[in-house]
């Protein structure tokens, strides 16, 4: 029995060190992490009472109290020790995501815990009738037939755990599933040795080593924790979402996004933005705890947080979401600074609102663009049937389908020359017509394509389509000198951008003077070095350049004057505000400033004769807008130009 004492002591030390290590590594958040800590505590207590029951009456002289105390100690040991296996079943269910089924089907829970209930009953009866174990007058331990029934019950749990691991094996990484399964034969070997000889009690030390293996392989802090917000990470979120859908687990999720997080970071520093997310995470944890909820809280980066809770607590969870929304409606104190966090909060019921993982993740990453502005908790079910939502929520799919099915089409908006009194150019504008939802605005699909990377393929389509159109000779025939095409931010930082343009020039045998390339200041802000290099090289290759959307955001006059651009395009927002006397002065002086440094001026978004006359008076060179024409498809554009300009060659 002395060797068993050493094994129990070793198991105690292992459990203590493992528990402390997990707490230090902050692995105390999330359902499976908490169950692991409970499991470690249970093995620790089992080892303690194994130690006490093994040594009491052997190492200590207990006289007349020897037998009663050993009865109590062995009862407690078996009570705790036999709970390890059903507890491990619960832990495996939390890791593989099928634990929810016990709460939704109470009969299944009773079935799982009934065998352990039989163990408790047998142990209680044992105080009156020795059916599990007994001690003789000398304090010598004796097994009874009931103890061997406990091994049968353990086998029952082993089979259920093994079947569950096989059934839900795709819900976790293969190495994690292997470790979860490996605990079964390790425990079985230890229990077999104990069944043969009670003197060698190895199960607790075997379990302690198994827990170390589980902690190392299954619970990795670099995968599960986000140190910024002191909660679970994006990796943990994507893993748990995958597990939930494989296990067909319904759940409720509150998606929260601080939409002005970049503003806070740019104006108050990265440190303040990190403090904000940690304060918010801690506040959510406190609110949900007060409301008797045990959610999983994740920080997904860029001001996004996800809170997941059992669906059977839906009403209470929604109330917690409303409390969080009220909290965010007030300024938050970040040390000495008060900050207003503009947030969107949306409750999502899975699978009622969103039925598959792909759509859910798409919603999570694009929620800011999909959902309207609101300072309250929004219910996704109130929005997800609208036409606009369906387009925004499925934009990645629509874009992918458009690329495969060639649903993109080029439109051209004529540009009028005040000096020549005719249309001398046109802006190429891409349009998308989906077979399911019809026309999709570029304002919807361009930002999504930029985030997903599809903008590069779309950009190639635009360049090739425009070059092919020019090479046909029709536009030149009717007096159009060049076509303007827009470059996205992503295209402006392509390292082989100039080589790509030269390739298409050679393929379609056209002059670069027939193409004007439009860029925005946003592109220059994103990566000034690469973008400026591309702009200079495009200019050297013979392309003319326009600065698009001047007047939006914060324009850098110094940088604009240094860029080798030929045309400055005044944004429609300035046109719409031209009736404001102060704005009129600003716009007029801006135009005169650019004219003095030999930049041509193109005004966008002109819709009436009065504005045409105003910008003629200001000395602008070109006018573009609905006053002359909306964007037209290729055939209608050629017809418009032929009628307006006549045949010029």
C-alpha positions, 0 to 999 in steps of 0.5 A: 500500500506504501507505493499507492501512497506515493502515487497519490502524493505525486498525483496531488502535486501534478494536479496542483501544478497543472491547476495553477499553470492553467490559471496563470495562462488564463485558461479559466474562460470558456466552457471546456476550460472550466470543465477541465479545471473542475476535472483537475479538482476532482482528480486532486480530491480523489488522490487526497482521499485515496491517500487518506484511505490508504494510510489511515490505520496503516501509518497512524494509530487510530485505535477504536475509530479506525474502522468507522473512519476508514468506512467514511474515507473509502465512501468519500473516495469512491464517491468522488473517484467514480464521478471522474468518468461521467465528468470526463464525459461532460468535458468531452461533450463540451470540447466536441460541442454536443453537451447542449443535447443533455439540456435540450433532452432531459431524458438523455441526461438522466440516462447518462447520470443514472449509472452514477446514481446507482453507485451513490445508492450502493455506497449509501447502502454499504453503510448498512449492508456491506455490498461494496467494501467492508473492514474487519475488526483489525481494519483490513480492507475487503472487497465485495461483489458490488465493487466489481459492478462499479467496473461494469458501470465504468465500462458503460461510460467508456463505451458511450464516450468512445462512441461520442468521440467517433461520432463527433470526431470532425468537430475538433482537430485530429490530434485533439480527438486522439488525445481525448480517446487516448484517456480511455485505454490509459484509464482502462489499464489502470482500472484493470490493474486495480481490479486484479490487485487492490494494493497497486492503485494507479488510476489517479496518477494515470489520470493526472498524467492524462490531464497534462497531455490534454492540457498541452494538446487540447488547450493551447493558450496561443489558440484560445486566448486573446491577451488584448481583451482578456477573453477568447480569441478569433481562432477559438471562435472559428473553432467553436463555431465549426464545432457547433455546426458539426454537432448541430448545436443551436445557440444564440450569439450577440455580435458587437462591433465598435465601428469607430475603433479606427478613429479611437486608435488614430486620435487617442493611440493604440493603447487606449483602443486596447484598454477600451476592448479590455474594459468592454470584455470585463463589463460584458463578463460582469453583466452576464454573470449578474444575470446568471449566464455563462457565455463564451466571450470572444475578441475577433479583432478590429473592434469586433466581439462575439458573445455566445450563449445557450439558446434555451436562455434566449430571453435572458441573453437578449436582456443582457444584450440590451443592458450592454447596449445601454452601457455603450450608449454612455461615454466610457472612461479610459484612464484620464480620457472619456470616449464615446464608443459607437457600436452595433449590436445584433442578436443572431439565433442559430440556426433560425436566422442563419443556418450554416457556418459560411453565412454566419462567418460572412455576417460576422466579418461584414456586419458593419456594412450589412446592418443599419446604424442603431444605438440599440440591440437589433434582432437579425430576424427583423432584417434578414428577409429584406432585399438589401440585407440579402444582397449585402449578406451574400455579397461574397457569393454574388461576386464569386458567381459573377466572376464565374458566370461573367455577370460583370459589364462595363458602362460608360458615362460621357464627359463633356469638354467646355472648350471643345463643346463636345464629348471628348472622353468617358469614365468606364464604370463596372456594373454587376447583374446577378441572375438572382438579385438583379443589378447590384450597386458598386457601392455594395460589391466594390468594398466587399471585393476589396476586403476579399481580394476579388477586386484584383480579378475584377480590376483585370476585367475592367482593364481588359474590357476598356482596352478591348473597347478602345482597340475596336476604334469606334470611340475614336471614330466619334471623337472620344480621345480617351477613356478613364478607368478607376484603380482601386486601393488594392490595385494601386499597391500591386507590385507589377501594376505597370507591367500589367498595363503594358501587357494589355497595351501590347495585346490590344495594340493601342497607345497609352494616350487613349487611357486616363487612369483615375486614382484616389487619395485614399490609395496614396494614404494606404501605402504612399511609397508603393502607390507613388512609385506606381503613379510615377511609372504609369506616367512615364509609360505614357498614361495620363492620370486623374485624381478622383473624388477630390474634396472627400475626406482630408485632402493633402494639398502638398501631396496633390501638387507633387503627384504627376496628375493631369486632371483633378476631379471635383467630387459631387459632394462639393457640387451639391453644396455649391449654393452655400456661399462659403462653400462656393468661395472655397470651391472657386478658389480651389479650382483657380489654385489648380488652374494656376499650376496647370491642372485641368478640372473635371466636375462630377455629379452635375445634374442641372443647367444652373450648375453647368453655368456656375462651373463654366464661370469658374473656368472648369475644363470638363463636366460629367453628370446626369445633366448630360447622360447617365452611365450607358452600356457599350451599344447605347454609349456609342449611339449617344456619342454618334448623335452628340458628336457626329462622325469625326473621322 
